[in-house]
Amino acid sequence: MVNGISIHPNNEGDIPAILEWASDNGLDWEASTYSTQRFVVKEVKTGFEPLEIAIKAQKDLNVRWAEADFIVPITRWR
């Protein structure tokens, strides 16, 4: 899925604030693994929304990291 975002808090106590921030910024909660919260962007128009929201999360929240999912084309070199 290329409309996903993962956010890992510095402290587990910050998760409620992250969930609230995510809801206010157009994200739906998907899952949680080892404190990392996975979200889906509700509305993608240009394809850059996941990256833009992940950057905004890194600036706005007290998190260890925030990353957007992406696709990398793989080319076989000879």
mmCIF file as gemmi writes it, N, C-alpha and C atoms, coordinates in Angstrom:
data_model
loop_
_atom_site.group_PDB
_atom_site.id
_atom_site.type_symbol
_atom_site.label_atom_id
_atom_site.label_alt_id
_atom_site.label_comp_id
_atom_site.label_asym_id
_atom_site.label_entity_id
_atom_site.label_seq_id
_atom_site.pdbx_PDB_ins_code
_atom_site.Cartn_x
_atom_site.Cartn_y
_atom_site.Cartn_z
_atom_site.occupancy
_atom_site.B_iso_or_equiv
_atom_site.pdbx_formal_charge
_atom_site.auth_seq_id
_atom_site.auth_asym_id
_atom_site.pdbx_PDB_model_num
ATOM 1 N N . MET Axp A 1 ? 0.845 -1.166 0 1 0 ? 1 A 1
ATOM 2 C CA . MET Axp A 1 ? 0 0 0 1 0 ? 1 A 1
ATOM 3 C C . MET Axp A 1 ? 0.897 1.238 0 1 0 ? 1 A 1
ATOM 4 N N . VAL Axp A 2 ? 0.655 2.173 -0.885 1 0 ? 2 A 1
ATOM 5 C CA . VAL Axp A 2 ? 1.498 3.359 -0.969 1 0 ? 2 A 1
ATOM 6 C C . VAL Axp A 2 ? 0.833 4.586 -0.363 1 0 ? 2 A 1
ATOM 7 N N . ASN Axp A 3 ? -0.268 4.413 0.333 1 0 ? 3 A 1
ATOM 8 C CA . ASN Axp A 3 ? -0.876 5.552 1.008 1 0 ? 3 A 1
ATOM 9 C C . ASN Axp A 3 ? -0.781 5.385 2.518 1 0 ? 3 A 1
ATOM 10 N N . GLY Axp A 4 ? 0.219 4.634 2.971 1 0 ? 4 A 1
ATOM 11 C CA . GLY Axp A 4 ? 0.406 4.372 4.39 1 0 ? 4 A 1
ATOM 12 C C . GLY Axp A 4 ? 1.475 5.234 5.015 1 0 ? 4 A 1
ATOM 13 N N . ILE Axp A 5 ? 1.336 5.423 6.322 1 0 ? 5 A 1
ATOM 14 C CA . ILE Axp A 5 ? 2.304 6.168 7.121 1 0 ? 5 A 1
ATOM 15 C C . ILE Axp A 5 ? 2.522 5.392 8.415 1 0 ? 5 A 1
ATOM 16 N N . SER Axp A 6 ? 3.764 5.299 8.849 1 0 ? 6 A 1
ATOM 17 C CA . SER Axp A 6 ? 4.102 4.691 10.129 1 0 ? 6 A 1
ATOM 18 C C . SER Axp A 6 ? 4.708 5.762 11.019 1 0 ? 6 A 1
ATOM 19 N N . ILE Axp A 7 ? 4.255 5.799 12.274 1 0 ? 7 A 1
ATOM 20 C CA . ILE Axp A 7 ? 4.763 6.777 13.24 1 0 ? 7 A 1
ATOM 21 C C . ILE Axp A 7 ? 5.171 6.025 14.501 1 0 ? 7 A 1
ATOM 22 N N . HIS Axp A 8 ? 6.413 6.236 14.934 1 0 ? 8 A 1
ATOM 23 C CA . HIS Axp A 8 ? 6.916 5.589 16.152 1 0 ? 8 A 1
ATOM 24 C C . HIS Axp A 8 ? 7.188 6.666 17.2 1 0 ? 8 A 1
ATOM 25 N N . PRO Axp A 9 ? 6.487 6.618 18.33 1 0 ? 9 A 1
ATOM 26 C CA . PRO Axp A 9 ? 6.664 7.643 19.364 1 0 ? 9 A 1
ATOM 27 C C . PRO Axp A 9 ? 7.96 7.455 20.149 1 0 ? 9 A 1
ATOM 28 N N . ASN Axp A 10 ? 8.413 8.542 20.765 1 0 ? 10 A 1
ATOM 29 C CA . ASN Axp A 10 ? 9.539 8.436 21.689 1 0 ? 10 A 1
ATOM 30 C C . ASN Axp A 10 ? 9.12 7.686 22.946 1 0 ? 10 A 1
ATOM 31 N N . ASN Axp A 11 ? 7.877 7.898 23.381 1 0 ? 11 A 1
ATOM 32 C CA . ASN Axp A 11 ? 7.349 7.261 24.586 1 0 ? 11 A 1
ATOM 33 C C . ASN Axp A 11 ? 5.971 6.695 24.289 1 0 ? 11 A 1
ATOM 34 N N . GLU Axp A 12 ? 5.665 5.53 24.859 1 0 ? 12 A 1
ATOM 35 C CA . GLU Axp A 12 ? 4.352 4.919 24.643 1 0 ? 12 A 1
ATOM 36 C C . GLU Axp A 12 ? 3.224 5.819 25.139 1 0 ? 12 A 1
ATOM 37 N N . GLY Axp A 13 ? 3.494 6.66 26.123 1 0 ? 13 A 1
ATOM 38 C CA . GLY Axp A 13 ? 2.488 7.576 26.649 1 0 ? 13 A 1
ATOM 39 C C . GLY Axp A 13 ? 2.057 8.634 25.648 1 0 ? 13 A 1
ATOM 40 N N . ASP Axp A 14 ? 2.828 8.798 24.575 1 0 ? 14 A 1
ATOM 41 C CA . ASP Axp A 14 ? 2.494 9.793 23.545 1 0 ? 14 A 1
ATOM 42 C C . ASP Axp A 14 ? 1.513 9.26 22.501 1 0 ? 14 A 1
ATOM 43 N N . ILE Axp A 15 ? 1.189 7.974 22.558 1 0 ? 15 A 1
ATOM 44 C CA . ILE Axp A 15 ? 0.326 7.372 21.53 1 0 ? 15 A 1
ATOM 45 C C . ILE Axp A 15 ? -1.052 8.032 21.451 1 0 ? 15 A 1
ATOM 46 N N . PRO Axp A 16 ? -1.732 8.328 22.574 1 0 ? 16 A 1
ATOM 47 C CA . PRO Axp A 16 ? -3.041 8.998 22.452 1 0 ? 16 A 1
ATOM 48 C C . PRO Axp A 16 ? -2.965 10.333 21.703 1 0 ? 16 A 1
ATOM 49 N N . ALA Axp A 17 ? -1.921 11.111 21.947 1 0 ? 17 A 1
ATOM 50 C CA . ALA Axp A 17 ? -1.753 12.387 21.238 1 0 ? 17 A 1
ATOM 51 C C . ALA Axp A 17 ? -1.501 12.15 19.751 1 0 ? 17 A 1
ATOM 52 N N . ILE Axp A 18 ? -0.756 11.107 19.424 1 0 ? 18 A 1
ATOM 53 C CA . ILE Axp A 18 ? -0.492 10.772 18.021 1 0 ? 18 A 1
ATOM 54 C C . ILE Axp A 18 ? -1.783 10.359 17.326 1 0 ? 18 A 1
ATOM 55 N N . LEU Axp A 19 ? -2.597 9.546 17.992 1 0 ? 19 A 1
ATOM 56 C CA . LEU Axp A 19 ? -3.863 9.111 17.406 1 0 ? 19 A 1
ATOM 57 C C . LEU Axp A 19 ? -4.792 10.296 17.153 1 0 ? 19 A 1
ATOM 58 N N . GLU Axp A 20 ? -4.844 11.221 18.095 1 0 ? 20 A 1
ATOM 59 C CA . GLU Axp A 20 ? -5.679 12.417 17.92 1 0 ? 20 A 1
ATOM 60 C C . GLU Axp A 20 ? -5.152 13.28 16.778 1 0 ? 20 A 1
ATOM 61 N N . TRP Axp A 21 ? -3.831 13.491 16.747 1 0 ? 21 A 1
ATOM 62 C CA . TRP Axp A 21 ? -3.216 14.287 15.677 1 0 ? 21 A 1
ATOM 63 C C . TRP Axp A 21 ? -3.498 13.644 14.321 1 0 ? 21 A 1
ATOM 64 N N . ALA Axp A 22 ? -3.369 12.338 14.237 1 0 ? 22 A 1
ATOM 65 C CA . ALA Axp A 22 ? -3.586 11.618 12.985 1 0 ? 22 A 1
ATOM 66 C C . ALA Axp A 22 ? -5.01 11.803 12.485 1 0 ? 22 A 1
ATOM 67 N N . SER Axp A 23 ? -5.965 11.677 13.375 1 0 ? 23 A 1
ATOM 68 C CA . SER Axp A 23 ? -7.367 11.856 12.998 1 0 ? 23 A 1
ATOM 69 C C . SER Axp A 23 ? -7.613 13.27 12.48 1 0 ? 23 A 1
ATOM 70 N N . ASP Axp A 24 ? -7.008 14.26 13.124 1 0 ? 24 A 1
ATOM 71 C CA . ASP Axp A 24 ? -7.16 15.661 12.71 1 0 ? 24 A 1
ATOM 72 C C . ASP Axp A 24 ? -6.463 15.964 11.389 1 0 ? 24 A 1
ATOM 73 N N . ASN Axp A 25 ? -5.526 15.093 10.972 1 0 ? 25 A 1
ATOM 74 C CA . ASN Axp A 25 ? -4.742 15.34 9.76 1 0 ? 25 A 1
ATOM 75 C C . ASN Axp A 25 ? -5.056 14.361 8.632 1 0 ? 25 A 1
ATOM 76 N N . GLY Axp A 26 ? -6.244 13.804 8.635 1 0 ? 26 A 1
ATOM 77 C CA . GLY Axp A 26 ? -6.703 12.997 7.51 1 0 ? 26 A 1
ATOM 78 C C . GLY Axp A 26 ? -6.176 11.582 7.449 1 0 ? 26 A 1
ATOM 79 N N . LEU Axp A 27 ? -5.896 10.983 8.617 1 0 ? 27 A 1
ATOM 80 C CA . LEU Axp A 27 ? -5.39 9.616 8.657 1 0 ? 27 A 1
ATOM 81 C C . LEU Axp A 27 ? -6.372 8.705 9.368 1 0 ? 27 A 1
ATOM 82 N N . ASP Axp A 28 ? -6.478 7.476 8.892 1 0 ? 28 A 1
ATOM 83 C CA . ASP Axp A 28 ? -7.238 6.422 9.57 1 0 ? 28 A 1
ATOM 84 C C . ASP Axp A 28 ? -6.241 5.45 10.176 1 0 ? 28 A 1
ATOM 85 N N . TRP Axp A 29 ? -6.459 5.083 11.451 1 0 ? 29 A 1
ATOM 86 C CA . TRP Axp A 29 ? -5.592 4.119 12.119 1 0 ? 29 A 1
ATOM 87 C C . TRP Axp A 29 ? -5.794 2.751 11.487 1 0 ? 29 A 1
ATOM 88 N N . GLU Axp A 30 ? -4.692 2.032 11.256 1 0 ? 30 A 1
ATOM 89 C CA . GLU Axp A 30 ? -4.754 0.712 10.638 1 0 ? 30 A 1
ATOM 90 C C . GLU Axp A 30 ? -4.306 -0.385 11.591 1 0 ? 30 A 1
ATOM 91 N N . ALA Axp A 31 ? -3.151 -0.197 12.243 1 0 ? 31 A 1
ATOM 92 C CA . ALA Axp A 31 ? -2.604 -1.247 13.11 1 0 ? 31 A 1
ATOM 93 C C . ALA Axp A 31 ? -1.502 -0.67 13.986 1 0 ? 31 A 1
ATOM 94 N N . SER Axp A 32 ? -1.063 -1.486 14.942 1 0 ? 32 A 1
ATOM 95 C CA . SER Axp A 32 ? 0.029 -1.104 15.833 1 0 ? 32 A 1
ATOM 96 C C . SER Axp A 32 ? 0.949 -2.294 16.029 1 0 ? 32 A 1
ATOM 97 N N . THR Axp A 33 ? 2.264 -2.053 15.943 1 0 ? 33 A 1
ATOM 98 C CA . THR Axp A 33 ? 3.256 -3.081 16.176 1 0 ? 33 A 1
ATOM 99 C C . THR Axp A 33 ? 4.421 -2.475 16.952 1 0 ? 33 A 1
ATOM 100 N N . TYR Axp A 34 ? 4.688 -3.007 18.144 1 0 ? 34 A 1
ATOM 101 C CA . TYR Axp A 34 ? 5.792 -2.516 18.966 1 0 ? 34 A 1
ATOM 102 C C . TYR Axp A 34 ? 5.776 -0.993 19.083 1 0 ? 34 A 1
ATOM 103 N N . SER Axp A 35 ? 4.644 -0.43 19.43 1 0 ? 35 A 1
ATOM 104 C CA . SER Axp A 35 ? 4.409 1.008 19.605 1 0 ? 35 A 1
ATOM 105 C C . SER Axp A 35 ? 4.333 1.784 18.295 1 0 ? 35 A 1
ATOM 106 N N . THR Axp A 36 ? 4.759 1.201 17.187 1 0 ? 36 A 1
ATOM 107 C CA . THR Axp A 36 ? 4.65 1.891 15.9 1 0 ? 36 A 1
ATOM 108 C C . THR Axp A 36 ? 3.194 1.88 15.463 1 0 ? 36 A 1
ATOM 109 N N . GLN Axp A 37 ? 2.687 3.044 15.166 1 0 ? 37 A 1
ATOM 110 C CA . GLN Axp A 37 ? 1.297 3.196 14.739 1 0 ? 37 A 1
ATOM 111 C C . GLN Axp A 37 ? 1.255 3.301 13.218 1 0 ? 37 A 1
ATOM 112 N N . ARG Axp A 38 ? 0.415 2.472 12.593 1 0 ? 38 A 1
ATOM 113 C CA . ARG Axp A 38 ? 0.26 2.473 11.136 1 0 ? 38 A 1
ATOM 114 C C . ARG Axp A 38 ? -1.051 3.147 10.774 1 0 ? 38 A 1
ATOM 115 N N . PHE Axp A 39 ? -0.976 4.049 9.801 1 0 ? 39 A 1
ATOM 116 C CA . PHE Axp A 39 ? -2.143 4.795 9.36 1 0 ? 39 A 1
ATOM 117 C C . PHE Axp A 39 ? -2.275 4.727 7.853 1 0 ? 39 A 1
ATOM 118 N N . VAL Axp A 40 ? -3.486 5.036 7.374 1 0 ? 40 A 1
ATOM 119 C CA . VAL Axp A 40 ? -3.766 5.136 5.952 1 0 ? 40 A 1
ATOM 120 C C . VAL Axp A 40 ? -4.274 6.546 5.693 1 0 ? 40 A 1
ATOM 121 N N . VAL Axp A 41 ? -3.763 7.18 4.661 1 0 ? 41 A 1
ATOM 122 C CA . VAL Axp A 41 ? -4.221 8.508 4.276 1 0 ? 41 A 1
ATOM 123 C C . VAL Axp A 41 ? -5.611 8.363 3.667 1 0 ? 41 A 1
ATOM 124 N N . LYS Axp A 42 ? -6.585 9.113 4.201 1 0 ? 42 A 1
ATOM 125 C CA . LYS Axp A 42 ? -7.965 8.992 3.75 1 0 ? 42 A 1
ATOM 126 C C . LYS Axp A 42 ? -8.141 9.424 2.297 1 0 ? 42 A 1
ATOM 127 N N . GLU Axp A 43 ? -7.485 10.496 1.918 1 0 ? 43 A 1
ATOM 128 C CA . GLU Axp A 43 ? -7.696 11.035 0.577 1 0 ? 43 A 1
ATOM 129 C C . GLU Axp A 43 ? -6.352 11.355 -0.084 1 0 ? 43 A 1
ATOM 130 N N . VAL Axp A 44 ? -6.051 10.646 -1.152 1 0 ? 44 A 1
ATOM 131 C CA . VAL Axp A 44 ? -4.814 10.861 -1.897 1 0 ? 44 A 1
ATOM 132 C C . VAL Axp A 44 ? -5.182 11.393 -3.278 1 0 ? 44 A 1
ATOM 133 N N . LYS Axp A 45 ? -4.702 12.595 -3.579 1 0 ? 45 A 1
ATOM 134 C CA . LYS Axp A 45 ? -4.987 13.204 -4.887 1 0 ? 45 A 1
ATOM 135 C C . LYS Axp A 45 ? -3.741 13.25 -5.761 1 0 ? 45 A 1
ATOM 136 N N . THR Axp A 46 ? -2.641 13.699 -5.192 1 0 ? 46 A 1
ATOM 137 C CA . THR Axp A 46 ? -1.42 13.879 -5.98 1 0 ? 46 A 1
ATOM 138 C C . THR Axp A 46 ? -0.438 12.726 -5.812 1 0 ? 46 A 1
ATOM 139 N N . GLY Axp A 47 ? -0.581 11.956 -4.737 1 0 ? 47 A 1
ATOM 140 C CA . GLY Axp A 47 ? 0.359 10.886 -4.441 1 0 ? 47 A 1
ATOM 141 C C . GLY Axp A 47 ? 1.439 11.309 -3.463 1 0 ? 47 A 1
ATOM 142 N N . PHE Axp A 48 ? 1.565 12.613 -3.224 1 0 ? 48 A 1
ATOM 143 C CA . PHE Axp A 48 ? 2.576 13.118 -2.292 1 0 ? 48 A 1
ATOM 144 C C . PHE Axp A 48 ? 2.024 13.308 -0.882 1 0 ? 48 A 1
ATOM 145 N N . GLU Axp A 49 ? 0.739 13.133 -0.694 1 0 ? 49 A 1
ATOM 146 C CA . GLU Axp A 49 ? 0.126 13.357 0.618 1 0 ? 49 A 1
ATOM 147 C C . GLU Axp A 49 ? 0.757 12.531 1.729 1 0 ? 49 A 1
ATOM 148 N N . PRO Axp A 50 ? 1.018 11.222 1.533 1 0 ? 50 A 1
ATOM 149 C CA . PRO Axp A 50 ? 1.648 10.463 2.617 1 0 ? 50 A 1
ATOM 150 C C . PRO Axp A 50 ? 3.004 11.044 3.047 1 0 ? 50 A 1
ATOM 151 N N . LEU Axp A 51 ? 3.816 11.418 2.092 1 0 ? 51 A 1
ATOM 152 C CA . LEU Axp A 51 ? 5.113 12.009 2.419 1 0 ? 51 A 1
ATOM 153 C C . LEU Axp A 51 ? 4.941 13.343 3.132 1 0 ? 51 A 1
ATOM 154 N N . GLU Axp A 52 ? 4.051 14.192 2.628 1 0 ? 52 A 1
ATOM 155 C CA . GLU Axp A 52 ? 3.827 15.497 3.239 1 0 ? 52 A 1
ATOM 156 C C . GLU Axp A 52 ? 3.319 15.365 4.67 1 0 ? 52 A 1
ATOM 157 N N . ILE Axp A 53 ? 2.402 14.431 4.9 1 0 ? 53 A 1
ATOM 158 C CA . ILE Axp A 53 ? 1.861 14.24 6.248 1 0 ? 53 A 1
ATOM 159 C C . ILE Axp A 53 ? 2.921 13.644 7.173 1 0 ? 53 A 1
ATOM 160 N N . ALA Axp A 54 ? 3.753 12.734 6.682 1 0 ? 54 A 1
ATOM 161 C CA . ALA Axp A 54 ? 4.829 12.165 7.503 1 0 ? 54 A 1
ATOM 162 C C . ALA Axp A 54 ? 5.829 13.247 7.914 1 0 ? 54 A 1
ATOM 163 N N . ILE Axp A 55 ? 6.158 14.138 7.007 1 0 ? 55 A 1
ATOM 164 C CA . ILE Axp A 55 ? 7.059 15.251 7.335 1 0 ? 55 A 1
ATOM 165 C C . ILE Axp A 55 ? 6.423 16.156 8.375 1 0 ? 55 A 1
ATOM 166 N N . LYS Axp A 56 ? 5.134 16.441 8.21 1 0 ? 56 A 1
ATOM 167 C CA . LYS Axp A 56 ? 4.403 17.27 9.17 1 0 ? 56 A 1
ATOM 168 C C . LYS Axp A 56 ? 4.364 16.602 10.537 1 0 ? 56 A 1
ATOM 169 N N . ALA Axp A 57 ? 4.158 15.286 10.58 1 0 ? 57 A 1
ATOM 170 C CA . ALA Axp A 57 ? 4.143 14.552 11.848 1 0 ? 57 A 1
ATOM 171 C C . ALA Axp A 57 ? 5.487 14.667 12.551 1 0 ? 57 A 1
ATOM 172 N N . GLN Axp A 58 ? 6.556 14.55 11.798 1 0 ? 58 A 1
ATOM 173 C CA . GLN Axp A 58 ? 7.899 14.655 12.377 1 0 ? 58 A 1
ATOM 174 C C . GLN Axp A 58 ? 8.114 16.036 13.006 1 0 ? 58 A 1
ATOM 175 N N . LYS Axp A 59 ? 7.557 17.063 12.391 1 0 ? 59 A 1
ATOM 176 C CA . LYS Axp A 59 ? 7.706 18.432 12.906 1 0 ? 59 A 1
ATOM 177 C C . LYS Axp A 59 ? 6.768 18.722 14.074 1 0 ? 59 A 1
ATOM 178 N N . ASP Axp A 60 ? 5.527 18.218 13.991 1 0 ? 60 A 1
ATOM 179 C CA . ASP Axp A 60 ? 4.503 18.577 14.97 1 0 ? 60 A 1
ATOM 180 C C . ASP Axp A 60 ? 4.512 17.726 16.233 1 0 ? 60 A 1
ATOM 181 N N . LEU Axp A 61 ? 4.957 16.477 16.131 1 0 ? 61 A 1
ATOM 182 C CA . LEU Axp A 61 ? 4.831 15.538 17.238 1 0 ? 61 A 1
ATOM 183 C C . LEU Axp A 61 ? 6.186 15.201 17.859 1 0 ? 61 A 1
ATOM 184 N N . ASN Axp A 62 ? 6.144 14.697 19.079 1 0 ? 62 A 1
ATOM 185 C CA . ASN Axp A 62 ? 7.332 14.202 19.758 1 0 ? 62 A 1
ATOM 186 C C . ASN Axp A 62 ? 7.479 12.727 19.402 1 0 ? 62 A 1
ATOM 187 N N . VAL Axp A 63 ? 8.075 12.461 18.229 1 0 ? 63 A 1
ATOM 188 C CA . VAL Axp A 63 ? 8.187 11.088 17.74 1 0 ? 63 A 1
ATOM 189 C C . VAL Axp A 63 ? 9.633 10.751 17.406 1 0 ? 63 A 1
ATOM 190 N N . ARG Axp A 64 ? 9.94 9.467 17.485 1 0 ? 64 A 1
ATOM 191 C CA . ARG Axp A 64 ? 11.27 8.992 17.094 1 0 ? 64 A 1
ATOM 192 C C . ARG Axp A 64 ? 11.416 9.081 15.581 1 0 ? 64 A 1
ATOM 193 N N . TRP Axp A 65 ? 10.353 8.654 14.855 1 0 ? 65 A 1
ATOM 194 C CA . TRP Axp A 65 ? 10.359 8.778 13.404 1 0 ? 65 A 1
ATOM 195 C C . TRP Axp A 65 ? 8.938 8.687 12.862 1 0 ? 65 A 1
ATOM 196 N N . ALA Axp A 66 ? 8.771 9.219 11.667 1 0 ? 66 A 1
ATOM 197 C CA . ALA Axp A 66 ? 7.517 9.129 10.914 1 0 ? 66 A 1
ATOM 198 C C . ALA Axp A 66 ? 7.909 8.916 9.457 1 0 ? 66 A 1
ATOM 199 N N . GLU Axp A 67 ? 7.362 7.868 8.837 1 0 ? 67 A 1
ATOM 200 C CA . GLU Axp A 67 ? 7.758 7.509 7.473 1 0 ? 67 A 1
ATOM 201 C C . GLU Axp A 67 ? 6.536 7.229 6.617 1 0 ? 67 A 1
ATOM 202 N N . ALA Axp A 68 ? 6.631 7.615 5.362 1 0 ? 68 A 1
ATOM 203 C CA . ALA Axp A 68 ? 5.59 7.287 4.387 1 0 ? 68 A 1
ATOM 204 C C . ALA Axp A 68 ? 6.016 6.048 3.612 1 0 ? 68 A 1
ATOM 205 N N . ASP Axp A 69 ? 5.038 5.229 3.224 1 0 ? 69 A 1
ATOM 206 C CA . ASP Axp A 69 ? 5.324 4.083 2.362 1 0 ? 69 A 1
ATOM 207 C C . ASP Axp A 69 ? 5.63 4.6 0.959 1 0 ? 69 A 1
ATOM 208 N N . PHE Axp A 70 ? 6.447 3.879 0.247 1 0 ? 70 A 1
ATOM 209 C CA . PHE Axp A 70 ? 6.77 4.271 -1.114 1 0 ? 70 A 1
ATOM 210 C C . PHE Axp A 70 ? 7.138 3.043 -1.931 1 0 ? 70 A 1
ATOM 211 N N . ILE Axp A 71 ? 7.18 3.224 -3.232 1 0 ? 71 A 1
ATOM 212 C CA . ILE Axp A 71 ? 7.559 2.148 -4.146 1 0 ? 71 A 1
ATOM 213 C C . ILE Axp A 71 ? 8.852 2.557 -4.837 1 0 ? 71 A 1
ATOM 214 N N . VAL Axp A 72 ? 9.785 1.64 -4.889 1 0 ? 72 A 1
ATOM 215 C CA . VAL Axp A 72 ? 11.051 1.888 -5.58 1 0 ? 72 A 1
ATOM 216 C C . VAL Axp A 72 ? 11.144 0.92 -6.75 1 0 ? 72 A 1
ATOM 217 N N . PRO Axp A 73 ? 11.251 1.461 -7.963 1 0 ? 73 A 1
ATOM 218 C CA . PRO Axp A 73 ? 11.401 0.544 -9.097 1 0 ? 73 A 1
ATOM 219 C C . PRO Axp A 73 ? 12.768 -0.145 -9.039 1 0 ? 73 A 1
ATOM 220 N N . ILE Axp A 74 ? 12.8 -1.416 -9.355 1 0 ? 74 A 1
ATOM 221 C CA . ILE Axp A 74 ? 14.04 -2.189 -9.34 1 0 ? 74 A 1
ATOM 222 C C . ILE Axp A 74 ? 14.397 -2.533 -10.783 1 0 ? 74 A 1
ATOM 223 N N . THR Axp A 75 ? 15.596 -2.167 -11.16 1 0 ? 75 A 1
ATOM 224 C CA . THR Axp A 75 ? 16.066 -2.44 -12.518 1 0 ? 75 A 1
ATOM 225 C C . THR Axp A 75 ? 17.229 -3.404 -12.429 1 0 ? 75 A 1
ATOM 226 N N . ARG Axp A 76 ? 17.208 -4.385 -13.271 1 0 ? 76 A 1
ATOM 227 C CA . ARG Axp A 76 ? 18.305 -5.364 -13.302 1 0 ? 76 A 1
ATOM 228 C C . ARG Axp A 76 ? 19.379 -4.852 -14.245 1 0 ? 76 A 1
ATOM 229 N N . TRP Axp A 77 ? 20.572 -4.685 -13.691 1 0 ? 77 A 1
ATOM 230 C CA . TRP Axp A 77 ? 21.707 -4.216 -14.489 1 0 ? 77 A 1
ATOM 231 C C . TRP Axp A 77 ? 22.519 -5.407 -14.975 1 0 ? 77 A 1
ATOM 232 N N . ARG Axp A 78 ? 23.013 -5.31 -16.176 1 0 ? 78 A 1
ATOM 233 C CA . ARG Axp A 78 ? 23.855 -6.382 -16.73 1 0 ? 78 A 1
ATOM 234 C C . ARG Axp A 78 ? 25.23 -5.887 -16.999 1 0 ? 78 A 1
